[in-house]
Amino acid sequence: MKIQKIFHYAYLVFAVLFLYDAITKWSEERSRAYLSLAFVALATFMFFFRKRFSKKFEDRNNK
């Protein structure tokens, strides 16, 4: 379970890295910046989705 929680926060780390990438590429290659922003949205969504799914799974096992 601890490894699973580490991977949850890895999604946030990747979101921050892609956000930095999007900011640095915004003035040069806007189309690549949009792709990085899409990855930011995907990583953020995956963080909350996996966290919620893990919580449901844990609650189900505790009952």
Residue pairs with C-beta under 8 A, 6 or more apart in sequence:
1 58
4 54
7 50
8 47
8 50
8 51
8 54
9 47
11 43
11 44
11 46
11 47
11 50
12 43
12 44
12 47
14 39
14 43
15 39
15 40
15 43
15 44
15 47
18 36
18 37
18 39
18 40
18 43
19 36
19 37
19 40
21 33
21 36
22 33
22 34
22 36
22 37
22 40
23 33
25 32
25 33
25 36
26 33
